Amino acid sequence: MALTIVAVPASAQQMERMDGATNLLLAGPRQVPTLVAPEPTEGVQRVKSRFKVTYVGFPPEAKVAFQRAVDYWATQIASNVVITVQANYTNLGNPSILGSAGPNGLYRNFPNAPRKNVWYPVAVANKRAGRQLDPAPDIIANFNNTFPNWHFGSAKAPSGTYDFTSVVLHELGHGIGFLGFGFNSNGNGSVRFQGYPSPFDLYTETKSGKKLLKFPNNSLQLGSQLTSNKIFYDSRRLRKANKSRRAKLYAPAIWSQGSSYSHLDETVYKPGNKDSLMTPQLGQGETIRSIGPIHRAILKDIGW
């Protein structure tokens, strides 16, 4: 995880900023087409935030599909500060990657921060501080222009195609904060950067309920947990939204950078499941038009 501390103005005092991290969405196999439609209440929600998108290399039909996802997200999260996005339609160098995204920066100890010494995505920090803390885009999102079978329409994606709007919904989800600092290098695991967690990391735990932040950082013990296939996200909000259950995270035996830890488990939240948006892959014919109750609860936990 390449994260770099950068300078902030002297007036920021104890506030610090660092560059963000990127998470991937992988292309899944062909399947029987599925649709996760918006819940009835989602269709009548008012606009709560405003996005400004800078498009780079996008064909017109991809812009329309992207805007469809933006319009939905604007009804799901509230902020008085414009959320800025740089969207790149480009060759990602790997034919299995549909898209990648993350916050362009993370802040801690900013004005009105929910918690001290926690790295928050810049869009959350802006919301809480009540102003734009950085003139750079809040989110950098990349989409693979080499796929010949993108579906850009609003209807259910046909068999054999990848639904572009679903990919954008997923990647913007990472950009506004669905991510943690889970990392595994040579078996040593971490859930902090420069000694501090993200808000997502505050709620991750083992099967037995031990918080991952209780393990020694950069340790074999934590590395073993991160590749145990038995990692969960747990909070009061989430249990209320998820029938008193925790949410299982993606933690395969072989660490997969950009996929492990910062996604829900693919085998639990299968195509067609109402909480399938934030799994690590999207199948051909899989269409998602709702973030789902688990994701909605996590967004509240991390500051939205």
C-alpha positions as a LaTeX table, in Angstrom:
\begin{tabular}{lrrr}
\hline
Residue & $x$ (\AA) & $y$ (\AA) & $z$ (\AA) \\
\hline
Met1 & 0.00 & 0.00 & 0.00 \\
Ala2 & 1.82 & 3.11 & $-1.22$ \\
Leu3 & 0.73 & 5.91 & 1.09 \\
Thr4 & 2.63 & 9.15 & 1.49 \\
Ile5 & 2.36 & 11.90 & 4.08 \\
Val6 & 2.34 & 15.32 & 2.43 \\
Ala7 & 2.69 & 18.81 & 3.85 \\
Val8 & $-0.30$ & 20.85 & 5.01 \\
Pro9 & $-0.47$ & 24.60 & 5.72 \\
Ala10 & 0.88 & 25.76 & 9.09 \\
Ser11 & $-2.60$ & 26.98 & 9.98 \\
Ala12 & $-3.80$ & 23.37 & 9.95 \\
Gln13 & $-1.97$ & 22.81 & 13.29 \\
Gln14 & $-2.40$ & 19.12 & 14.12 \\
Met15 & $-4.31$ & 18.27 & 10.96 \\
Glu16 & $-2.47$ & 15.89 & 8.64 \\
Arg17 & $-3.17$ & 14.65 & 5.13 \\
Met18 & $-1.97$ & 11.59 & 3.25 \\
Asp19 & $-2.51$ & 10.26 & $-0.24$ \\
Gly20 & $-5.34$ & 7.77 & $-0.63$ \\
Ala21 & $-5.40$ & 4.08 & $-1.46$ \\
Thr22 & $-6.99$ & 2.30 & $-4.43$ \\
Asn23 & $-9.36$ & $-0.66$ & $-4.47$ \\
Leu24 & $-10.24$ & $-2.82$ & $-7.46$ \\
Leu25 & $-13.36$ & $-4.40$ & $-8.93$ \\
Leu26 & $-12.59$ & $-7.54$ & $-10.91$ \\
Ala27 & $-14.45$ & $-8.99$ & $-13.86$ \\
Gly28 & $-16.44$ & $-12.05$ & $-12.81$ \\
Pro29 & $-17.69$ & $-14.97$ & $-14.91$ \\
Arg30 & $-20.70$ & $-15.14$ & $-17.17$ \\
Gln31 & $-23.88$ & $-15.98$ & $-15.28$ \\
Val32 & $-27.64$ & $-15.90$ & $-15.44$ \\
Pro33 & $-28.49$ & $-12.16$ & $-15.39$ \\
Thr34 & $-29.48$ & $-10.77$ & $-11.99$ \\
Leu35 & $-30.87$ & $-7.43$ & $-10.85$ \\
Val36 & $-30.69$ & $-5.71$ & $-7.47$ \\
Ala37 & $-33.33$ & $-3.00$ & $-7.82$ \\
Pro38 & $-33.57$ & 0.07 & $-5.58$ \\
Glu39 & $-35.62$ & $-0.38$ & $-2.45$ \\
Pro40 & $-39.05$ & 1.33 & $-2.64$ \\
Thr41 & $-37.92$ & 4.20 & $-0.40$ \\
Glu42 & $-34.85$ & 4.88 & $-2.55$ \\
Gly43 & $-36.95$ & 5.99 & $-5.48$ \\
Val44 & $-38.40$ & 8.97 & $-3.61$ \\
Gln45 & $-35.34$ & 10.24 & $-1.73$ \\
Arg46 & $-34.30$ & 13.85 & $-2.21$ \\
Val47 & $-30.89$ & 15.04 & $-3.35$ \\
Lys48 & $-28.62$ & 15.47 & $-0.31$ \\
Ser49 & $-25.26$ & 16.26 & $-1.93$ \\
Arg50 & $-23.74$ & 17.55 & $-5.15$ \\
Phe51 & $-21.03$ & 15.90 & $-7.23$ \\
Lys52 & $-18.78$ & 17.58 & $-9.76$ \\
Val53 & $-17.18$ & 15.13 & $-12.19$ \\
Thr54 & $-14.23$ & 15.79 & $-14.51$ \\
Tyr55 & $-14.32$ & 13.23 & $-17.31$ \\
Val56 & $-11.13$ & 12.14 & $-19.06$ \\
Gly57 & $-11.43$ & 10.00 & $-22.20$ \\
Phe58 & $-15.10$ & 9.11 & $-21.72$ \\
Pro59 & $-17.35$ & 8.37 & $-24.70$ \\
Pro60 & $-20.83$ & 9.93 & $-24.43$ \\
Glu61 & $-22.62$ & 6.69 & $-23.50$ \\
Ala62 & $-20.17$ & 6.06 & $-20.64$ \\
Lys63 & $-20.77$ & 9.58 & $-19.30$ \\
Val64 & $-24.52$ & 8.95 & $-19.24$ \\
Ala65 & $-24.02$ & 5.69 & $-17.32$ \\
Phe66 & $-21.61$ & 7.38 & $-14.91$ \\
Gln67 & $-24.01$ & 10.24 & $-14.26$ \\
Arg68 & $-26.76$ & 7.73 & $-13.49$ \\
Ala69 & $-24.61$ & 6.39 & $-10.63$ \\
Val70 & $-23.73$ & 9.91 & $-9.46$ \\
Asp71 & $-27.40$ & 10.91 & $-9.36$ \\
Tyr72 & $-28.13$ & 7.90 & $-7.18$ \\
Trp73 & $-25.24$ & 8.56 & $-4.79$ \\
Ala74 & $-26.39$ & 12.17 & $-4.39$ \\
Thr75 & $-29.54$ & 10.83 & $-2.70$ \\
Gln76 & $-27.63$ & 8.50 & $-0.35$ \\
Ile77 & $-25.04$ & 10.72 & 1.36 \\
Ala78 & $-25.42$ & 14.27 & 2.67 \\
Ser79 & $-22.83$ & 17.03 & 2.49 \\
Asn80 & $-22.88$ & 20.80 & 2.08 \\
Val81 & $-19.48$ & 20.60 & 0.36 \\
Val82 & $-19.33$ & 19.61 & $-3.31$ \\
Ile83 & $-17.82$ & 16.12 & $-3.82$ \\
Thr84 & $-15.32$ & 16.30 & $-6.67$ \\
Val85 & $-14.40$ & 13.32 & $-8.85$ \\
Gln86 & $-11.84$ & 12.77 & $-11.59$ \\
Ala87 & $-13.07$ & 9.90 & $-13.76$ \\
Asn88 & $-10.62$ & 8.31 & $-16.20$ \\
Tyr89 & $-11.72$ & 5.99 & $-19.02$ \\
Thr90 & $-8.43$ & 4.33 & $-19.85$ \\
Asn91 & $-6.46$ & 1.13 & $-20.34$ \\
Leu92 & $-5.83$ & $-0.26$ & $-16.85$ \\
Gly93 & $-3.21$ & $-2.69$ & $-18.10$ \\
Asn94 & $-5.03$ & $-5.76$ & $-16.82$ \\
Pro95 & $-7.97$ & $-7.30$ & $-18.71$ \\
Ser96 & $-9.49$ & $-8.66$ & $-15.49$ \\
Ile97 & $-9.92$ & $-5.25$ & $-13.83$ \\
Leu98 & $-13.20$ & $-3.44$ & $-14.50$ \\
Gly99 & $-12.38$ & $-0.38$ & $-12.43$ \\
Ser100 & $-10.36$ & 1.01 & $-9.56$ \\
Ala101 & $-10.92$ & 3.94 & $-7.23$ \\
Gly102 & $-10.31$ & 5.44 & $-3.84$ \\
Pro103 & $-10.21$ & 8.74 & $-2.00$ \\
Asn104 & $-7.51$ & 11.04 & $-3.35$ \\
Gly105 & $-6.55$ & 11.96 & 0.18 \\
Leu106 & $-7.20$ & 11.08 & 3.81 \\
Tyr107 & $-7.16$ & 13.44 & 6.78 \\
Arg108 & $-6.92$ & 13.14 & 10.52 \\
Asn109 & $-7.51$ & 15.66 & 13.31 \\
Phe110 & $-9.28$ & 18.11 & 11.03 \\
Pro111 & $-11.91$ & 20.53 & 12.41 \\
Asn112 & $-14.95$ & 18.64 & 13.76 \\
Ala113 & $-13.38$ & 15.22 & 13.12 \\
Pro114 & $-15.64$ & 12.47 & 14.55 \\
Arg115 & $-12.64$ & 10.81 & 16.25 \\
Lys116 & $-9.09$ & 11.86 & 16.99 \\
Asn117 & $-6.15$ & 10.15 & 15.29 \\
Val118 & $-8.25$ & 8.37 & 12.65 \\
Trp119 & $-7.64$ & 8.81 & 8.90 \\
Tyr120 & $-10.88$ & 9.88 & 7.18 \\
Pro121 & $-11.52$ & 10.00 & 3.42 \\
Val122 & $-11.28$ & 13.58 & 2.19 \\
Ala123 & $-14.98$ & 13.77 & 1.23 \\
Val124 & $-15.95$ & 12.90 & 4.82 \\
Ala125 & $-13.36$ & 15.33 & 6.19 \\
Asn126 & $-14.72$ & 18.09 & 3.93 \\
Lys127 & $-18.27$ & 17.40 & 5.12 \\
Arg128 & $-17.28$ & 17.54 & 8.77 \\
Ala129 & $-15.00$ & 20.57 & 8.40 \\
Gly130 & $-17.63$ & 22.38 & 6.34 \\
Arg131 & $-15.22$ & 23.34 & 3.58 \\
Gln132 & $-12.99$ & 21.95 & 0.85 \\
Leu133 & $-9.72$ & 21.04 & 2.56 \\
Asp134 & $-7.89$ & 20.38 & $-0.71$ \\
Pro135 & $-8.41$ & 21.81 & $-4.21$ \\
Ala136 & $-7.53$ & 18.44 & $-5.78$ \\
Pro137 & $-10.34$ & 15.96 & $-6.66$ \\
Asp138 & $-11.76$ & 14.11 & $-3.67$ \\
Ile139 & $-12.00$ & 10.82 & $-5.60$ \\
Ile140 & $-9.90$ & 9.38 & $-8.42$ \\
Ala141 & $-11.80$ & 6.66 & $-10.32$ \\
Asn142 & $-10.51$ & 4.64 & $-13.28$ \\
Phe143 & $-12.49$ & 2.46 & $-15.69$ \\
Asn144 & $-11.13$ & $-0.01$ & $-18.20$ \\
Asn145 & $-11.70$ & 1.11 & $-21.79$ \\
Thr146 & $-10.56$ & $-2.21$ & $-23.26$ \\
Phe147 & $-13.74$ & $-4.17$ & $-22.51$ \\
Pro148 & $-15.75$ & $-4.83$ & $-25.69$ \\
Asn149 & $-18.88$ & $-5.82$ & $-23.76$ \\
Trp150 & $-19.77$ & $-2.87$ & $-21.53$ \\
His151 & $-23.47$ & $-2.31$ & $-20.97$ \\
Phe152 & $-24.13$ & 1.44 & $-20.63$ \\
Gly153 & $-27.93$ & 1.35 & $-20.53$ \\
Ser154 & $-30.27$ & 1.87 & $-17.60$ \\
Ala155 & $-32.02$ & $-1.50$ & $-17.97$ \\
Lys156 & $-30.83$ & $-4.86$ & $-16.69$ \\
Ala157 & $-27.53$ & $-5.87$ & $-18.31$ \\
Pro158 & $-27.91$ & $-8.63$ & $-20.92$ \\
Ser159 & $-26.08$ & $-11.92$ & $-20.52$ \\
Gly160 & $-22.42$ & $-11.62$ & $-21.48$ \\
Thr161 & $-22.08$ & $-7.90$ & $-20.69$ \\
Tyr162 & $-20.70$ & $-5.91$ & $-17.77$ \\
Asp163 & $-22.96$ & $-3.20$ & $-16.38$ \\
Phe164 & $-21.03$ & 0.06 & $-16.31$ \\
Thr165 & $-23.35$ & 1.87 & $-13.89$ \\
Ser166 & $-22.91$ & $-0.94$ & $-11.34$ \\
Val167 & $-19.13$ & $-0.58$ & $-11.60$ \\
Val168 & $-19.35$ & 3.19 & $-11.05$ \\
Leu169 & $-21.62$ & 2.73 & $-8.02$ \\
His170 & $-19.07$ & 0.31 & $-6.56$ \\
Glu171 & $-16.02$ & 2.48 & $-7.21$ \\
Leu172 & $-17.62$ & 5.65 & $-5.85$ \\
Gly173 & $-18.44$ & 3.59 & $-2.75$ \\
His174 & $-14.71$ & 3.10 & $-2.21$ \\
Gly175 & $-14.03$ & 6.74 & $-3.00$ \\
Ile176 & $-16.28$ & 7.98 & $-0.24$ \\
Gly177 & $-14.88$ & 5.62 & 2.35 \\
Phe178 & $-15.62$ & 1.90 & 2.05 \\
Leu179 & $-12.01$ & 0.87 & 2.65 \\
Gly180 & $-9.59$ & $-0.03$ & 5.38 \\
Phe181 & $-5.83$ & $-0.20$ & 5.83 \\
Gly182 & $-5.66$ & $-3.99$ & 5.82 \\
Phe183 & $-2.35$ & $-5.08$ & 4.32 \\
Asn184 & $-0.32$ & $-8.28$ & 4.28 \\
Ser185 & 3.37 & $-8.40$ & 3.38 \\
Asn186 & 5.32 & $-11.65$ & 3.71 \\
Gly187 & 2.74 & $-12.87$ & 6.21 \\
Asn188 & 2.87 & $-9.77$ & 8.40 \\
Gly189 & $-0.46$ & $-7.99$ & 8.70 \\
Ser190 & $-1.43$ & $-4.40$ & 9.35 \\
Val191 & $-4.64$ & $-2.41$ & 9.81 \\
Arg192 & $-3.00$ & 0.97 & 10.40 \\
Phe193 & $-0.96$ & 3.52 & 8.52 \\
Gln194 & 1.63 & 5.58 & 10.35 \\
Gly195 & 0.16 & 4.10 & 13.52 \\
Tyr196 & $-3.44$ & 5.19 & 12.90 \\
Pro197 & $-6.51$ & 3.40 & 11.49 \\
Ser198 & $-9.24$ & 4.38 & 9.07 \\
Pro199 & $-12.82$ & 4.53 & 10.44 \\
Phe200 & $-13.51$ & 1.21 & 8.66 \\
Asp201 & $-10.70$ & $-0.46$ & 10.66 \\
Leu202 & $-12.36$ & 0.46 & 13.95 \\
Tyr203 & $-15.10$ & $-2.10$ & 13.35 \\
Thr204 & $-13.26$ & $-5.13$ & 11.90 \\
Glu205 & $-12.83$ & $-8.27$ & 13.98 \\
Thr206 & $-12.12$ & $-12.00$ & 14.04 \\
Lys207 & $-14.69$ & $-14.78$ & 14.12 \\
Ser208 & $-14.47$ & $-14.79$ & 17.93 \\
Gly209 & $-15.12$ & $-11.04$ & 18.08 \\
Lys210 & $-11.60$ & $-9.77$ & 18.83 \\
Lys211 & $-10.96$ & $-6.41$ & 17.20 \\
Leu212 & $-8.17$ & $-6.50$ & 14.62 \\
Leu213 & $-6.76$ & $-3.32$ & 16.17 \\
Lys214 & $-6.07$ & $-5.37$ & 19.33 \\
Phe215 & $-3.46$ & $-7.43$ & 17.48 \\
Pro216 & 0.15 & $-6.20$ & 17.26 \\
Asn217 & 0.53 & $-4.21$ & 14.06 \\
Asn218 & 2.81 & $-5.62$ & 11.35 \\
Ser219 & 2.63 & $-9.03$ & 13.00 \\
Leu220 & 2.30 & $-12.62$ & 11.84 \\
Gln221 & $-0.71$ & $-13.00$ & 14.13 \\
Leu222 & $-2.57$ & $-10.23$ & 12.34 \\
Gly223 & $-1.38$ & $-11.46$ & 8.94 \\
Ser224 & $-2.85$ & $-14.87$ & 9.72 \\
Gln225 & $-6.21$ & $-13.31$ & 10.59 \\
Leu226 & $-6.30$ & $-11.23$ & 7.41 \\
Thr227 & $-5.99$ & $-14.43$ & 5.35 \\
Ser228 & $-8.24$ & $-16.61$ & 7.50 \\
Asn229 & $-11.49$ & $-16.21$ & 5.54 \\
Lys230 & $-13.02$ & $-15.38$ & 8.92 \\
Ile231 & $-12.97$ & $-11.57$ & 9.19 \\
Phe232 & $-16.10$ & $-9.56$ & 9.99 \\
Tyr233 & $-17.36$ & $-6.00$ & 10.23 \\
Asp234 & $-19.46$ & $-5.35$ & 13.33 \\
Ser235 & $-21.25$ & $-2.32$ & 14.73 \\
Arg236 & $-24.59$ & $-1.53$ & 16.34 \\
Arg237 & $-25.80$ & 0.18 & 13.18 \\
Leu238 & $-24.81$ & $-2.76$ & 11.03 \\
Arg239 & $-26.49$ & $-5.36$ & 13.23 \\
Lys240 & $-29.67$ & $-3.27$ & 13.23 \\
Ala241 & $-29.58$ & $-3.18$ & 9.42 \\
Asn242 & $-28.53$ & $-6.82$ & 9.02 \\
Lys243 & $-30.94$ & $-8.81$ & 11.21 \\
Ser244 & $-28.55$ & $-8.75$ & 14.20 \\
Arg245 & $-25.74$ & $-10.32$ & 12.15 \\
Arg246 & $-22.21$ & $-9.16$ & 11.44 \\
Ala247 & $-21.04$ & $-8.64$ & 7.85 \\
Lys248 & $-18.46$ & $-11.08$ & 6.51 \\
Leu249 & $-15.49$ & $-9.50$ & 4.73 \\
Tyr250 & $-13.46$ & $-10.91$ & 1.84 \\
Ala251 & $-10.34$ & $-12.49$ & 3.38 \\
Pro252 & $-9.02$ & $-15.28$ & 1.13 \\
Ala253 & $-6.12$ & $-17.52$ & 2.15 \\
Ile254 & $-3.89$ & $-15.78$ & $-0.41$ \\
Trp255 & $-3.78$ & $-12.04$ & 0.11 \\
Ser256 & $-5.11$ & $-10.12$ & $-2.91$ \\
Gln257 & $-4.02$ & $-6.49$ & $-2.84$ \\
Gly258 & $-6.85$ & $-4.15$ & $-3.77$ \\
Ser259 & $-9.48$ & $-6.84$ & $-3.15$ \\
Ser260 & $-8.85$ & $-8.46$ & 0.26 \\
Tyr261 & $-10.35$ & $-6.90$ & 3.39 \\
Ser262 & $-12.00$ & $-3.81$ & 1.83 \\
His263 & $-14.85$ & $-5.80$ & 0.26 \\
Leu264 & $-17.74$ & $-7.94$ & 1.43 \\
Asp265 & $-17.40$ & $-11.68$ & 0.95 \\
Glu266 & $-18.34$ & $-12.88$ & $-2.54$ \\
Thr267 & $-19.61$ & $-16.29$ & $-1.41$ \\
Val268 & $-22.03$ & $-14.81$ & 1.15 \\
Tyr269 & $-23.30$ & $-11.83$ & $-0.86$ \\
Lys270 & $-23.77$ & $-13.53$ & $-4.22$ \\
Pro271 & $-25.10$ & $-11.95$ & $-7.44$ \\
Gly272 & $-28.66$ & $-10.84$ & $-6.84$ \\
Asn273 & $-28.14$ & $-10.38$ & $-3.08$ \\
Lys274 & $-29.25$ & $-6.92$ & $-1.90$ \\
Asp275 & $-25.78$ & $-6.37$ & $-0.34$ \\
Ser276 & $-23.73$ & $-7.55$ & $-3.31$ \\
Leu277 & $-22.51$ & $-4.12$ & $-4.53$ \\
Met278 & $-19.29$ & $-4.07$ & $-2.49$ \\
Thr279 & $-18.03$ & $-7.59$ & $-3.23$ \\
Pro280 & $-14.67$ & $-7.87$ & $-5.07$ \\
Gln281 & $-16.06$ & $-8.87$ & $-8.46$ \\
Leu282 & $-18.98$ & $-8.19$ & $-10.79$ \\
Gly283 & $-20.21$ & $-10.96$ & $-13.07$ \\
Gln284 & $-21.39$ & $-10.68$ & $-16.66$ \\
Gly285 & $-25.10$ & $-9.97$ & $-16.54$ \\
Glu286 & $-24.99$ & $-8.72$ & $-12.93$ \\
Thr287 & $-26.85$ & $-5.41$ & $-12.46$ \\
Ile288 & $-26.94$ & $-3.50$ & $-9.17$ \\
Arg289 & $-28.90$ & $-0.31$ & $-8.56$ \\
Ser290 & $-28.85$ & $-0.16$ & $-4.73$ \\
Ile291 & $-26.04$ & 0.12 & $-2.20$ \\
Gly292 & $-27.85$ & $-2.19$ & 0.22 \\
Pro293 & $-28.46$ & $-1.93$ & 3.98 \\
Ile294 & $-25.00$ & $-3.19$ & 5.03 \\
His295 & $-23.19$ & $-0.57$ & 2.99 \\
Arg296 & $-25.58$ & 2.13 & 4.17 \\
Ala297 & $-24.86$ & 1.28 & 7.82 \\
Ile298 & $-21.10$ & 1.28 & 7.24 \\
Leu299 & $-21.28$ & 4.71 & 5.60 \\
Lys300 & $-22.92$ & 6.08 & 8.75 \\
Asp301 & $-20.23$ & 4.46 & 10.90 \\
Ile302 & $-17.44$ & 6.13 & 8.92 \\
Gly303 & $-18.88$ & 9.61 & 9.19 \\
Trp304 & $-21.68$ & 10.09 & 6.67 \\
\hline
\end{tabular}
